[in-house]
Each structure stands twice: as C-alpha cells, then as structure tokens.
Amino acid sequence: MKNVTLSADEDLIEQARLVARSRKTTLNAAFREWLVQFAAREGTARDVDILMERLRHVRAGRRFSREEMNER
C-alpha cells in the first residue's frame, strides 16, 4: 500500500477525526473508503460515455413528449 501526504486545515482534520471516531473507524480508513468510491464514480461516468457513443446510431423514430418520457 502506498502512502499519500495531504494538506488541510487543522480544524477540518480534527472534525474529520471526530466523525471517523464516532463511526468506530480511523480517518485513514475513511479516506481509503472515500477514495474507492471517488474512483468508481469516474469509472462509471466513463462507462456511460462509452455506451452512449456506441448507441449513437440508435434512433427512437420520433421525439417523445415529456409526459410520455415520465410515464411509469
């Protein structure tokens, strides 16, 4: 595992430590969890962009009204 050094306001770090402690974890573990989620969001957005590009040729045949698009 690689170490990363970050800079932040001392008060913010202390608040984050208190939140982590209340969740029975460490600030380091909370940051690792956030980093995984952050990286996954980017991957998901990229996947959607790729899919939309692949489906670019698909046409619905007509434009749908707002009501039709929101029907359940």
Number of C-alpha atoms within 10 A of each C-alpha: 3 3 5 5 4 5 6 7 7 9 9 10 13 12 11 16 17 15 15 17 13 10 11 9 13 16 18 11 11 16 13 12 11 12 11 10 12 11 10 12 11 11 12 11 11 12 12 12 12 12 11 12 10 10 10 9 7 8 8 6 6 6 9 10 8 8 8 9 9 8 6 5
